[in-house]
Amino acid sequence: MNKIQGFQNEYRFLSNFYAFPEIEIHGYWVRSVEHIYQASKTDNLAQKARILNAASAALAKKLGRECDVRVSWDAEKYDIMEGAVRAKFTQHYHLKLKLLATGDAYLEETNPWGDTYWGVCQGVGLNQLGSILMQVREELRCGVAD
């Protein structure tokens, strides 16, 4: 089986940090999946606005680490990520085509920063982001997510 590990270079578009023309999700217009994911951590409207308006995905992530995290976050974070990834690939046709072009490749968010929930680090991890990407790809292939 073909495997795409680490979302860099030609596969950078798979990364949550990939900047694209805005998508609408939960009533907000965002520039990356990372923006909406991090902003969804908090109910503090001022913190949420700062994250949503961050100049980059990296800054959005930094601000998300500093915000007041709502109690229900751990129970909801997977669904938030899934919705944001689906929005990214259904609202941007060129990204949809690129995702579909990965065929049946196993998508793995390999990383050196130790994220073993969303990705895989040193061979260990749940690869939840990769799983979501492969699920959305299959939905697009079958016409379910259009």
C-alpha positions as CSV (number, residue, x, y, z in Angstrom):
1,M,0.0,0.0,0.0
2,N,1.2,3.5,-0.9
3,K,1.8,5.6,2.1
4,I,2.0,9.4,2.4
5,Q,3.8,10.4,5.6
6,G,4.2,13.9,6.8
7,F,2.3,16.6,5.0
8,Q,5.1,18.5,3.3
9,N,6.0,19.6,-0.2
10,E,3.5,18.4,-2.7
11,Y,1.3,17.1,0.1
12,R,1.4,20.3,2.2
13,F,-2.3,20.8,1.3
14,L,-3.2,18.0,3.7
15,S,-1.8,19.9,6.7
16,N,-4.1,21.9,9.0
17,F,-1.6,24.7,8.6
18,Y,-2.2,24.9,4.9
19,A,-3.5,28.4,4.1
20,F,-6.3,28.5,1.5
21,P,-8.9,31.0,0.4
22,E,-11.3,31.2,3.3
23,I,-13.9,28.5,4.2
24,E,-17.1,29.1,6.1
25,I,-17.6,26.9,9.1
26,H,-19.8,27.4,12.2
27,G,-20.6,30.9,11.0
28,Y,-17.0,32.0,10.8
29,W,-14.7,32.5,7.8
30,V,-11.3,31.0,8.3
31,R,-8.0,30.8,6.5
32,S,-7.0,27.3,7.7
33,V,-8.3,24.3,9.6
34,E,-6.0,25.2,12.4
35,H,-7.7,28.6,12.9
36,I,-11.1,27.1,13.5
37,Y,-9.8,24.1,15.5
38,Q,-8.0,26.4,17.9
39,A,-10.8,29.0,18.1
40,S,-13.3,26.2,18.9
41,K,-11.4,25.4,22.2
42,T,-12.8,28.5,24.0
43,D,-16.1,30.1,24.7
44,N,-14.3,33.4,25.5
45,L,-15.3,35.6,22.6
46,A,-12.3,37.9,22.8
47,Q,-9.9,35.0,22.7
48,K,-11.9,33.3,19.9
49,A,-11.7,36.5,17.8
50,R,-7.9,36.8,18.4
51,I,-7.4,33.2,17.2
52,L,-9.7,33.5,14.2
53,N,-7.9,36.7,13.1
54,A,-4.4,35.4,13.7
55,A,-2.1,36.2,10.9
56,S,-1.0,32.5,10.5
57,A,-1.9,29.0,11.5
58,A,1.2,28.9,13.7
59,L,0.0,32.0,15.6
60,A,-3.5,30.5,15.9
61,K,-2.0,27.4,17.4
62,K,0.0,29.4,19.9
63,L,-3.0,31.5,20.9
64,G,-5.1,28.3,21.2
65,R,-2.5,26.9,23.7
66,E,-3.0,30.1,25.8
67,C,-6.8,30.3,25.8
68,D,-9.4,29.3,28.4
69,V,-10.3,25.8,27.2
70,R,-13.9,24.9,27.7
71,V,-14.8,21.9,29.8
72,S,-16.4,19.9,26.9
73,W,-13.4,20.3,24.6
74,D,-11.9,16.8,24.8
75,A,-15.2,15.2,24.1
76,E,-15.8,17.5,21.1
77,K,-12.4,18.0,19.5
78,Y,-12.6,15.1,17.1
79,D,-15.9,16.2,15.7
80,I,-14.6,19.8,15.3
81,M,-11.6,18.6,13.4
82,E,-13.7,16.3,11.2
83,G,-16.1,19.1,10.3
84,A,-13.3,21.5,9.5
85,V,-11.4,19.1,7.3
86,R,-14.7,18.2,5.5
87,A,-15.4,21.9,4.9
88,K,-11.9,22.5,3.5
89,F,-12.2,19.8,0.9
90,T,-15.9,20.4,0.0
91,Q,-15.6,24.1,-0.3
92,H,-12.4,24.2,-2.5
93,Y,-12.7,22.1,-5.6
94,H,-9.0,22.2,-6.4
95,L,-8.2,20.8,-2.9
96,K,-10.9,18.1,-3.4
97,L,-9.2,17.0,-6.6
98,K,-5.8,16.9,-4.9
99,L,-7.2,14.8,-2.1
100,L,-8.8,12.4,-4.5
101,A,-5.6,12.2,-6.5
102,T,-3.9,10.6,-3.4
103,G,-5.9,7.5,-4.5
104,D,-5.9,4.7,-1.9
105,A,-2.7,5.9,-0.2
106,Y,-2.5,5.6,3.6
107,L,-2.3,9.2,4.9
108,E,-0.2,9.6,8.0
109,E,0.4,12.9,9.8
110,T,4.0,12.0,10.7
111,N,5.5,14.6,12.9
112,P,8.6,15.3,15.0
113,W,6.8,17.4,17.7
114,G,5.3,14.5,19.6
115,D,1.6,14.6,18.6
116,T,0.5,11.0,19.0
117,Y,-3.3,11.8,18.9
118,W,-3.7,13.6,15.6
119,G,-0.5,12.1,14.1
120,V,2.4,9.7,14.5
121,C,5.7,10.5,16.1
122,Q,8.6,8.0,16.0
123,G,6.3,5.2,14.9
124,V,3.7,5.8,17.7
125,G,0.3,7.5,17.4
126,L,-3.4,7.2,16.7
127,N,-3.1,9.2,13.4
128,Q,-6.6,10.7,13.9
129,L,-6.0,13.4,11.3
130,G,-4.9,10.9,8.7
131,S,-8.0,8.8,9.5
132,I,-10.3,11.8,9.0
133,L,-8.6,12.7,5.7
134,M,-9.0,9.2,4.4
135,Q,-12.7,9.1,5.5
136,V,-13.4,12.5,3.8
137,R,-11.6,11.2,0.7
138,E,-13.8,8.2,0.6
139,E,-16.9,10.3,1.1
140,L,-15.8,12.6,-1.8
141,R,-15.1,9.6,-4.0
142,C,-18.6,8.2,-3.3
143,G,-20.3,11.6,-3.6
144,V,-21.4,11.7,0.0
145,A,-19.6,14.8,1.1
146,D,-20.2,17.1,-1.9
